[in-house]
Amino acid sequence: MRLVPTEEQSELRAVLRSLFVKECTPDLVRKWKAAGSESSGTVFPDSLWRALTEMGVFGLALEEELGGAGATLNELGIFYSEAGRALCPSIIYSTLAFGIALDRLAGQEMREQYLPRVAAGELRAGVALWDAADAHNVKPTLTATRADGGWSLSGLLPFVENAELAELLLVTATSTVFAEPNRMLGLLVEPGGQGWTSTWQPTIAGEHQYRVELDELFVPDERVLAGNAGPALVDVRWVADVVTALQCVEMSGGGAAVLERTVDYVRTREQFGRPIGIFQAVQHIVADIHIALEASRLSADSAVWWLARGEQAGRNVAIAKMHASEAYKWATLNAHQVHGGMGYVRETDLHLWSERAKVSEIRGGTADVAARWLEEEIGLVH
């Protein structure tokens, strides 16, 4: 594993940080959160989306033949880290996850049809491929019945992020065809229309979450992945691992921003005529935050590095999620204490990271859930 970034990677990080400072301001984050906190709320980060498109972020890890930059997951991880620092709106992550999933699961014809649009920023999309509370549970919850010229989908997706903003949603379903029991299908669903019902779900961070019910929603054959073969569970699991690992990198980036804000605060906040940063009790808290976040960052980077090599890295992803879920949340809680023990207030921007940390802690599984993944990976449970 390479711990020292290349010159190109350092330049990429610097450019991304500058972009986010300009385009992903706390004001934008608050507007995104406010829209996600209302059942009728809709907002789209147009300026940020255009800036990321011009920089080629949506095609960063896609092949050049598909309009991408031909980079690796390591470079995409740099984006996630800087996006986490800036509290990037989740529609960006949803679309990137769609590109990763389609690139892995779809046939060449479908990849050539949709991935250039993703790379060009012309398609907003998302995925619903695993349990929102356990990313290692990739068994489909939808059923697919053969219909004339396609398939009829029915079932429940309890948590679908950005379901009302996405133009396409990648899902899996189990076939009900008698001759093909338990066959798994991958399908591209267009939100809305007959058979689609979505219900807004409130969250602490104003994430755009929806409960989606499908009742005989028709999907034409041309939107079924890989023809008759369909995706394999092992490939869906790999996609889930990649998205989870990148999420852990995002969380380490968010934690780094919290630490930076906290250090700046203890340097300037004075008590008894001196900066509070000179007091040992405060120094211990800040040092502990740094240690926890460094462990989280290294484990997340390790997971992404192994996945970038095409390896199955379930053990690394489990360790990364265990660290990230605890470290990010713990860092925000202690940062609040260092800020005068102020608790949960909205007079500063710190609560924005606290809310995102809490949502990120449970998205895809808490640290306890990730610990169970690790037990399975090392053979302690079956």
N, C-alpha and C positions, 0 to 999 in steps of 0.2 A: 504493500500500500504506500502510495506517494503522499507524504505529509506536507511537503513544500509545494505551493502552487507554482505553475509555470508563469513566465512573464505575460503570456497571452491571457491566462486565467486571472491574474492580478489586474490587468487592464480591463477585462470584462467586468470584474467586481466594481472597479472604480467608476466605470461608465454607468453601470446599473444603479449604483448608489446615488450618483448625481441625478440620474433620471427620476428616481423615486422621490428625492428631495423636492424636485420641481413639480412632479405630476401626481404623486400620492401623498398629499398633505393631510394633516389631522382633520381638516375641514371636509375633505373628500371621504375619509374614513367615517366620520360622524354622519355624513349624509347617507352613505351606504348602510350603516348600522340603523339609522332612523327608518330608511325604506324597508329594511328587513324586519323591523319591529312592528310593522303594520300589515294587516291582512291584504290591504289594497296597495301597498307600497311598491313602486317600481322606480328604479333608477339604474342608469348604466354609465360606467366610467369612460365616456367616449374619448376624452383627451388622453387618458392613460392608455387605453386600448390602442389608439393610433400610434402613440409613441413606442409602445412595445412591438407593434407590427412593423414599424419602420426600422426598428433595431433587429428584427428577425427572431424575436423570442419564441413565437409560436412554432417556428420550424427549427429551433435550435438543435434538437436531437433527432431530427428527421433526415432522411437521405437527401442528398443534393438533387437526385433525379426526381424527387417528389416536391421540390421547391424548398427544401430545408437547407440547413447550414452544414449538415454532416458532422456535427459535434457529438459528444457522448453525454451520458447521464451525469457525468462529473460536472460538465459545464452547466447542465440544467440545474444541478444542485446549487451552483453558485447563484443562479437566478432565485431559487427558492429561499436561500439564506437572506439575500437582500430584500426579497419580497416580504419575508417574515419580519424583518426589521421595520418595514414601512407599513405593515398591516394591510397588505395588498388585498383588494376585493376578491372574493372567492370565485367569481365567474372566470377569472384568469386561470386559476388552478383547475377548475372543472374542464375547461377547454383543453388545457395541456394534458390532463388525464385522459380525455377522449382521444387525443392524438397518440398517446403512448399505447392505449388499449387497442385502437384500430390498427396501428402499425404491427402489433404483435398477433392479433387474432384474425384479421381479415385476409382475404385473398388478394392477389396482385391487382386485379381489376378494380375492386372496391377501394384499395389503398390509393390507386392512381386517380380515382374519381373524387375522393374526399380529402385526402391529406394535403394536396396542394392548396385547397381552400382553407384548411386549418393554418397552414404555414403563412398564407397571405392575410390572415386575420379576417377572412370573409365568412367564417362560420363560428357561431357560438354554440357550444355543445357541452355534454356532461355524460357521466356514467352512473349506472346503478347495477353494479356487478357483484357486490358483497354486502354482508350484514353491516349496517352502520355502527353496531356495537361490537362487532367482531370481524375484522377484515379477513381473517383466515377462513371464515365460513362463506364459501363462494358457491354454495348450492343454490340453484335458481328457486325463487319463490313464485314465479309466474308459470303458467301452463300455456302451451301453444297447440291449437287444434287446426288441422289442415282445412283450408278454405280455398275457394276457386281463385287461383292466381296468387296465392299467398298463405298467410297464417293469421289466425284469430287469437289474440292474447287476452288472458284474464288473470287476475290476481292482485295482490297488494304489495306496494313498495312503501314501507312506513316512513322512511326518510330519504328524500331525493333533493339534493342541493341544487338550487337554481333551476328547478323544473320549469318555472314560468319564463325564465330568460333564455333558456337553451332552445336552439332551433332543431337540434337532434339529440336524442338520448340513446346511448348504447346499453342494452339490457341483455340478459340471458333468460331462457325459458326452457322448461322440460316438455318434450313432445308427448302428446297423448295418443299418437298413432299406435295402433295395436301391434303392428309389425316392428315398431322401433321403440320399445319401452325404454324410458329413461334417457332417450337421446337428448343432448343439450344443444340448443340453438342460440346463436348470437344474432340479435336483430337491432336495426336502427329504427327507433320510434320517433315520430314527429309529435311533440306535445300538443294537446288540444284536439278538438274534433270529437266525433262520435266514439263513445266508449272510453273517453278519458275524463277522469274527475280528480282534481287536485285541491287539497285543503292546506292552507297556510299553517305552519307550525311555529309558534313563538319560541325563541331561544334567548339566552342571556346576552349574547353578543350580537343579536339582530341578524344572524345568518339567514340566508334566504332558503329556508327548509320547507319542504312540502310533503304531505302524505298523498301518494298517488294511487288511485284505484283504477284498474283497467277492467273493462267489461266488454269482451269480444271486440277489442280494438284491432282493426285490420292492418297488417303489415305486408306489403307486396313482396314477392320473391326476390326482386332485385335489391331489397334491403336486408336480406338474410346473409350472414357472414359465411364465407368459405363454402358456399354451396351445400352439398349433402354431407360433407365431412363435419362441419361445425367446429367450434372451438373446443379444446380439451380443458378439463378442470385444472390441470397442471399449468396451462398457459394463463388461465384466468387468475390462478393463485400467484403466478409470477407478476402479473400486472398489479395485483393488490399489494404485493410486497414492494414493488417499485414506488407506487403512489404513497404507501405508508412511509417508506424510507425518506422520500422527498419531503413528506409532511414533517418528519422528524427534523430534517435540515431546516425547514421553515421555522419550526419551533425554537431551534437553537439560535436562529437569527433574531427572532422576537425576544428571546431571553437576553441576547447580547445588547439589544436596544434598551431593555430595562436596566441592565447593569450600567450601561453608559450614562443613562439619565440619573441613576442613583449616585454614581461617582461624582458627576457634575454637581449634584445637589449637596452632597456632604462636603464638597470643597468650598461651597459658597454660603451655605447656611451656617450662621454663627449663633453660638450660645455661650454665655459667660465670657463674651468678648473674643471667642476663638471659633474657628470652623469646627463643626462637630466631627469632621473626619479625623481629627487628631485623637479622638477618644477611642480607647482600645475596644470597648464593647461594639462600637459602630464598625471599626476596622474588621473585627471578627465576622460580623454579619456579611459585610461586603466581600470578604475573602471567601467565605463559605458559598456565597452565591456564585462567585467566579469559578470555584472548584467544581460545583455541581454542573454549571453550564459547559465547562470545558469537557467534562466526561460525556455529557449529552452530545456535544458537537462532534467529538472524536468517534463515538459509536455510530452516530448518524452518517458521518462521512465514510466510515468503514463499510456500512451497509450499502450505500450508494456505489462505492468503488467496486465491491464484489458483484453487484447487479450489473454494473456497466461492463463487466467482463463476460456477461451472459451466464453467470453462475446462479444456481439456486441458493439463496442466502437467507433462508428462513430463520436460522439461528441469529444471524447478525441483525436482521430486522427486528426480531423479538427483543434483543438487548437494547437496540436503539429506541424502541417504543417505550420500554420500561424506564429508561433514563429520561427521555424527552417529556413524557407525561408528568413525571414527578418534578423534574428540574425547572421547567418553565413555570408551572403553577407555583412552586415553592419560591422561585425568584421573585415573582410579582407580590406574593404575600409578604415576604421580608422587605421588599422595596417599600411597600406601604408603611411598614413599621419604622424604617429608617427615615421616611418622610414625616417624622413627628408622630408616628403611631396614629395617623389620621384616619385609618380604616377606609371604608368605601365612600369616596366622595367624587364629584365630577368637576370640581373646580380646576383640576389639572387633567392632563391627557393620560396619566398613568393607568386609569381604570380601563382604557381601551385595550391595553395589553393584558390586563388582568382578565377581562372578559374573553378575549381571544384565547388566552392560555387555558381557561376552564373548558371552553368548547373543544380545543385541540386535545386536551387531556383525554376526553372520552370518545372523540371521533375515531372510529375504527377499532376502539378497544382501550380500556384503561391500562394502567401498569399491571394490575392483577390479571387481566385478560392476556396481556403480552407475556406474563410469567408462565401462563398455561401453554402458550405457543412454545416457549423455550423448553418446558417439560416434555412436550411432544417431540420436539426436534432432537433432544438428547436421549429419548427413549424411556423417560420415567413414567409416562402414561401412554396408553394406546387407545 
